[in-house]
Amino acid sequence: MTGFDTGREPGQPVLMNCIGPDGDSQGETAPLRTLMRSGGAIPGMAEAPAFLMSSPEPSSIPVLVAAPHGGRLYPASLVERMRNPAFAALRLEDRYVDRLAHAVAANTGAALLVAQAPRAMIDLNRAADDVDWDMIVRGGGDGAPPAGGALSGRRARSGLGLIPRRLPGIGELWKRRHDRAELDARITHVHEPYHNELSAMLAGLHARWGAALLLDLHSMPPLALRGAPAPEFVVGDRFGATCSGTVTGAAFAWFAENRRPAAHNRPYAGGYVLERHARPKAGFHALQLEVDRSSYLDSRLAEPGSGFAAMVELLSGLVRRLAGEVAALGGSSPGQGWAEAAE
């Protein structure tokens, strides 16, 4: 895995295959970069935004594609604290799902929001209080958890809270505990602005279309199920709580038409992002989509593989199909531009 250059100066940022919004490596020509905006800030990495976003004006379709676990910008101070940075980072990331999101948005005209801050720093699919307080330094009151106990939620207890603590097969991720000030800075500069931007972008789509869909894009390791074919995709809607059934049904129809196996809510039903931003009765719909990494990465699950382009086309078709359903739910008519955008 690239990005851990032993020749760098102490404190120099570590860039893990960072890409521009056109899918090229950072530093190369990026003709679509002018369409992008940025927000938040990565603590410990001067002038590095925590996330990138774009939204055609006026919007082409009522869909926002987001990738909260796609970030690959690691401050040197974070890398130096990790026990096995290359392996742990690769396991934590939704590897290159940000590149998928960029390509799908470019193909379809969907709005886009992708994290640059890595999941190892802060997990944007966790609530701000879902903290394992045993990994935060206690001193002078700085590390004291809020009233209610040492742990805040099932995900923190499993080791995958707001700051991931451990992974199966790896164990503890960190050489030492984190300071409370570090936690607060990550929440202030990454977590809060990301979710505020997500809310604002969905509100803008809803205002134009009468309804909006968040497609929260993730990737998963290959699944092994007893007595059944392993799904290539898992569609999560919190067991029907975050999305209209017609939209969820359209997703499964698309995968069935393309003969790609998909599962519903198991083992991934959706996390904090859906819990916070979905209000289907008010026209704010949200789906979490998990994609099998072996479908678009190489055999090491580390770099884009031969199936990457085909996955972009498949997901682009999915977004177009879902956009039609959401536009219909919002009462949009061809006169509002949907028919032209759908072609």
Protein Blocks (a to p, Z undefined) as FASTA:
>chain_A
ZZiafkbcehiacdehiacfkopaehiacfklmmpccedjdehiahiafbdcddddddfb
fcdcddfklcccdcfklmmmpmblmlmmmmmpcghklmmmmmmmmmnopacdddfbdfkl
occkbcfklccfklpcceehlmpccehijbecjklmnopafbdfbdehklpabfbdcdfk
lmmmmmmmmmmmmmmmmmmmmmmmmmmnopacddddddddddddehiacdfbdcdehhoi
lbcfklmmmmmmmmmmnopacdehiacebpfklmmmgcfknopacddddddfklmmcfko
paccfklmmmmmmmmmmmmmmmmmmmmmnopafknommmmmZZ
